[in-house]
Amino acid sequence: MILQDLPAERAILSGICRFGSSALFDVADIIDDGSFTIESNISIYSCLRHIIDKNDSAEIDVPSILSAAKEIGLTGFFNNQEVSHLASIMKFPVLLKNVRMFAGKIRKLQIA
């Protein structure tokens, strides 16, 4: 049985999309790709990390994530359903100060 907190995963991804490097740097010491439990979220996190690694002041949008997916070899992954999931993550409301708390939650589940 996989322990997961999908709303927490979504909140982290949304926070990184919304706040960019501020959110990613705040959680990078706690979580990694393996902290996420579904393939969509793992792929999105990988793309976000790639974008910010290239340019830590980048503003993130759906096209930049799709472009990053192509650069890291995930082009075929983002079908219509995945793009819809990504769009919903982009709209998910989260405060920057809560992103690290959510990262701590999924890290604890990963360890358990």
Salt bridges, closest charged atoms under 4 A:
ASP29 OD1 - ARG100 NH1 2.82
ASP33 OD1 - ARG49 NH1 2.36
GLU71 OE1 - HIS50 NE2 2.62
GLU71 OE1 - LYS54 NZ 3.03
